[in-house]
C-alpha cells in the first residue's frame, strides 16, 4: 500500500511539473481539455456537451477566453486562424483552432487562457445547500413555508419584467410595483420623493416595461428571479459571457 501511495505521489508531481513547464499560461481546465482531446478526439468531447466545439474544413475549433495585456494584437491572433468574438480591455473571447492553442499561449501579450464551457443552471442546488427545502418541508417548524403572501422588494437595475418567471400559472404578473428612479416621464412619484416614476399597474409592468435589462446586464432580473421567480422550462440557451470572464480574472 505504501508503494502504491508513493507511486501516486510521484505521478501527481510529474503531472504538475509538466503543466507548469509547458502550459504555464493555461488554466488547469484548459490543460485537461487538451489532454482529453489528444487522447479521445473531438467526437467523444462533443458527447459531454461541456464545450463549444465545431469542425470546419477539416479544422477543429473551440472557444477560449484569453486574458491579455495592453500589447494585444488582433492581427496576430487572426494569423493563427482565430476569430475575435468579443473584446474588452483585458479579456478576449476567441473562436480558435484547437491545434493552435499552444501557439496562442506563446504570444507575449497573452497572460492566461481559459477554455470556454457551456453554461449550465445550478440554482436547483441552491435550495438544499441553503436548507430552504427543509423550510418547505416544515422540518423543526410549526408548519411548512413556501412564501405565500410575502412581499419582496429588490433594489437593483436591469429588470426584465416581461420574463415569464414573474407571472403566475394564469399568466398574470406577480410584480405589483415598479419604481423606475431614472424615469421622470410619469407624474406619480413615491411618497416623500420627487423623482422617478412609480408604476402600479401589474399588466402594464408585465407587458410594457423592460428597464435597461440589456445595458445593465440583466442583474436585477437575475436577483429578482432568485428571490421570487417561478420555475419555467427554458426553450433556448442563453450564453452569458460575464460568468466566464469573472472566472478568468480571479
LUMTOR-941340 format. One line per 5 residues: number of its first residue (from 1); their letters; for each residue y, x, z of C-alpha. Coordinates in steps of 0.02 Angstrom, whole numbers. Layout:
! LUMTOR-941340
NUM) a) Y,X,Z ~ ... .
END
This chain:
! LUMTOR-941340
1) xxxxx) 0,0,0 ~ 120,141,42 ~ 81,221,-126 ~ 121,59,-218 ~ 284,41,-124 .
6) xxxxx) 332,221,-164 ~ 299,195,-349 ~ 404,36,-347 ~ 550,130,-268 ~ 539,268,-399 .
11) xxxxx) 537,135,-536 ~ 691,48,-468 ~ 787,211,-451 ~ 740,264,-627 ~ 797,97,-699 .
16) xxxxx) 961,106,-605 ~ 990,283,-667 ~ 960,232,-848 ~ 1076,84,-827 ~ 1215,191,-756 .
21) xxxxx) 1191,333,-878 ~ 1179,243,-1046 ~ 1252,72,-1014 ~ 1391,104,-889 ~ 1508,-20,-973 .
26) xxxxx) 1382,-162,-975 ~ 1358,-287,-836 ~ 1181,-298,-770 ~ 1154,-466,-859 ~ 1205,-387,-1023 .
31) xxxxx) 1086,-242,-995 ~ 943,-362,-957 ~ 985,-463,-1113 ~ 974,-308,-1223 ~ 808,-257,-1147 .
36) xxxxx) 738,-432,-1170 ~ 798,-433,-1350 ~ 720,-264,-1380 ~ 554,-324,-1310 ~ 541,-504,-1372 .
41) xxxxx) 670,-528,-1510 ~ 793,-669,-1535 ~ 663,-806,-1562 ~ 600,-801,-1382 ~ 777,-784,-1313 .
46) xxxxx) 826,-944,-1402 ~ 690,-1038,-1309 ~ 777,-1006,-1143 ~ 938,-1086,-1207 ~ 1034,-966,-1093 .
51) xxxxx) 1134,-875,-1226 ~ 1239,-906,-1381 ~ 1127,-842,-1520 ~ 1142,-851,-1708 ~ 1063,-767,-1860 .
56) xxxxx) 1166,-748,-2018 ~ 1121,-648,-2173 ~ 986,-557,-2076 ~ 1105,-507,-1935 ~ 1082,-573,-1758 .
61) xxxxx) 1240,-620,-1662 ~ 1284,-667,-1485 ~ 1446,-697,-1390 ~ 1522,-569,-1274 ~ 1666,-562,-1152 .
66) xxxxx) 1744,-390,-1152 ~ 1871,-327,-1029 ~ 1994,-217,-1122 ~ 2147,-110,-1087 ~ 2316,-105,-1175 .
71) xxxxx) 2245,0,-1318 ~ 2136,-142,-1382 ~ 2116,-137,-1571 ~ 2061,-294,-1661 ~ 2028,-195,-1821 .
76) xxxxx) 1908,-75,-1732 ~ 1814,-223,-1660 ~ 1803,-304,-1832 ~ 1742,-140,-1908 ~ 1585,-162,-1802 .
81) xxxxx) 1556,-334,-1876 ~ 1628,-427,-1726 ~ 1738,-581,-1739 ~ 1875,-610,-1612 ~ 1865,-790,-1550 .
86) xxxxx) 1987,-788,-1404 ~ 2101,-652,-1338 ~ 2200,-647,-1176 ~ 2296,-499,-1106 ~ 2143,-410,-1039 .
91) xxxxx) 1990,-509,-1098 ~ 1924,-547,-1271 ~ 1785,-667,-1321 ~ 1690,-599,-1470 ~ 1550,-652,-1584 .
96) xxxxx) 1460,-486,-1601 ~ 1306,-417,-1689 ~ 1177,-381,-1555 ~ 1137,-212,-1634 ~ 1320,-160,-1615 .
101) xxxxx) 1341,-192,-1429 ~ 1309,-12,-1380 ~ 1432,49,-1512 ~ 1558,-78,-1447 ~ 1539,-8,-1272 .
106) xxxxx) 1581,166,-1338 ~ 1757,114,-1389 ~ 1888,189,-1275 ~ 1982,26,-1244 ~ 1826,-67,-1188 .
111) xxxxx) 1807,-67,-999 ~ 1668,-194,-970 ~ 1552,-304,-1074 ~ 1481,-468,-1009 ~ 1353,-569,-1107 .
116) xxxxx) 1413,-750,-1129 ~ 1294,-879,-1060 ~ 1278,-1063,-1097 ~ 1367,-1159,-957 ~ 1255,-1272,-855 .
121) xxxxx) 1303,-1402,-725 ~ 1261,-1359,-545 ~ 1359,-1490,-448 ~ 1196,-1586,-420 ~ 1153,-1447,-298 .
126) xxxxx) 1316,-1470,-202 ~ 1255,-1623,-107 ~ 1105,-1542,-19 ~ 1194,-1374,4 ~ 1338,-1460,97 .
131) xxxxx) 1222,-1584,187 ~ 1306,-1734,103 ~ 1132,-1801,61 ~ 1098,-1814,248 ~ 1255,-1919,267 .
136) xxxxx) 1193,-2031,126 ~ 1028,-2050,219 ~ 1112,-2080,387 ~ 1019,-1936,472 ~ 1081,-1918,653 .
141) xxxxx) 1212,-2052,618 ~ 1226,-2234,665 ~ 1207,-2281,482 ~ 1215,-2206,308 ~ 1383,-2174,224 .
146) xxxxx) 1420,-2172,38 ~ 1610,-2178,38 ~ 1636,-2363,0 ~ 1813,-2419,37 ~ 1878,-2242,64 .
151) xxxxx) 2041,-2197,-22 ~ 2052,-2016,-79 ~ 2216,-1932,-127 ~ 2217,-1773,-233 ~ 2372,-1664,-257 .
156) xxxxx) 2344,-1564,-416 ~ 2386,-1564,-600 ~ 2289,-1579,-761 ~ 2214,-1752,-735 ~ 2125,-1846,-873 .
161) xxxxx) 2124,-2022,-801 ~ 2034,-2086,-956 ~ 1875,-1993,-906 ~ 1730,-2117,-883 ~ 1681,-2045,-713 .
166) xxxxx) 1837,-2127,-642 ~ 1779,-2302,-692 ~ 1657,-2419,-604 ~ 1499,-2492,-680 ~ 1602,-2626,-768 .
171) xxxxx) 1720,-2502,-847 ~ 1866,-2542,-730 ~ 1972,-2396,-672 ~ 1949,-2341,-492 ~ 2115,-2245,-495 .
176) xxxxx) 2239,-2358,-406 ~ 2393,-2247,-401 ~ 2456,-2100,-505 ~ 2618,-2012,-461 ~ 2673,-1900,-603 .
181) xxxxx) 2805,-1791,-523 ~ 2866,-1720,-688 ~ 2880,-1889,-773 ~ 3055,-1963,-750 ~ 3039,-2092,-887 .
186) xxxxx) 2993,-2231,-765 ~ 3107,-2319,-643 ~ 2989,-2328,-494 ~ 2983,-2179,-377 ~ 2878,-2169,-219 .
191) xxxxx) 2971,-2216,-60 ~ 3087,-2077,3 ~ 3076,-1982,-163 ~ 3197,-1982,-307 ~ 3092,-1901,-443 .
196) xxxxx) 2934,-1933,-542 ~ 2855,-2098,-586 ~ 2726,-2193,-482 ~ 2604,-2293,-589 ~ 2514,-2435,-500 .
201) xxxxx) 2431,-2525,-646 ~ 2249,-2469,-650 ~ 2221,-2524,-830 ~ 2374,-2429,-889 ~ 2320,-2274,-793 .
206) xxxxx) 2146,-2281,-870 ~ 2195,-2322,-1048 ~ 2359,-2229,-1070 ~ 2379,-2081,-953 ~ 2314,-1909,-993 .
211) xxxxx) 2426,-1799,-887 ~ 2436,-1621,-954 ~ 2247,-1605,-949 ~ 2247,-1476,-1088 ~ 2398,-1374,-1033 .
216) xxxxx) 2339,-1365,-853 ~ 2158,-1331,-896 ~ 2096,-1497,-826 ~ 2089,-1431,-648 ~ 2143,-1597,-573 .
221) xxxxx) 2005,-1686,-669 ~ 1878,-1562,-600 ~ 1935,-1580,-419 ~ 1951,-1770,-425 ~ 1781,-1778,-507 .
226) xxxxx) 1702,-1680,-364 ~ 1782,-1794,-234 ~ 1761,-1964,-316 ~ 1677,-1952,-486 ~ 1530,-2062,-531 .
231) xxxxx) 1376,-1994,-617 ~ 1381,-2008,-806 ~ 1272,-1945,-946 ~ 1351,-1802,-1044 ~ 1329,-1829,-1230 .
236) xxxxx) 1409,-1667,-1285 ~ 1425,-1490,-1221 ~ 1593,-1427,-1161 ~ 1616,-1240,-1153 ~ 1742,-1179,-1025 .
241) xxxxx) 1800,-1003,-1057 ~ 1885,-979,-890 ~ 1720,-985,-793 ~ 1652,-831,-878 ~ 1820,-742,-876 .
246) xxxxx) 1825,-761,-688 ~ 1655,-676,-677 ~ 1706,-527,-781 ~ 1865,-499,-681 ~ 1778,-495,-512 .
END
